[in-house]
Amino acid sequence: MQVVAVRSAVFLTDQACPYDEEFDGNDFCSLHFIAMVGREPVAALRARFCADCCKLERLAVRQDFRRSRIAFQIVQAGIEHARKKGFRRIYGHAQDRLVDFWAHFGAKPLG
């Protein structure tokens, strides 16, 4: 429920994404990461695992925490978990304005 609360605040409210686009049915077969500050859920990340790759997606950080390091911490946790599971290829989709953020983790845009 905490993941849904964070993603709803970010994607449905802040970014006006349609519900059906944000909650696409893949949540029940995914691993979810939640970042807490005290007892407050402030960020979420979804990971889906395929045969040979991991897809990190739906990174959401509540507006009041976007200037913190919480986004870096939750993504790093997702990458570390995927590597522990043996995945060497990780990909995702990012808004153009976030390409530099993902570059901190070695990500590069694909054609």
Secondary structure by P-SEA (a helix, b strand, c coil): caaaaaaaaccccccccccccccccccccbbbbbbbccccccbbbbbbbcccbbbbccccccccccccaaaaaaaaaaaaaaaaacccbbbbbbcccaaaaaaaacccccc
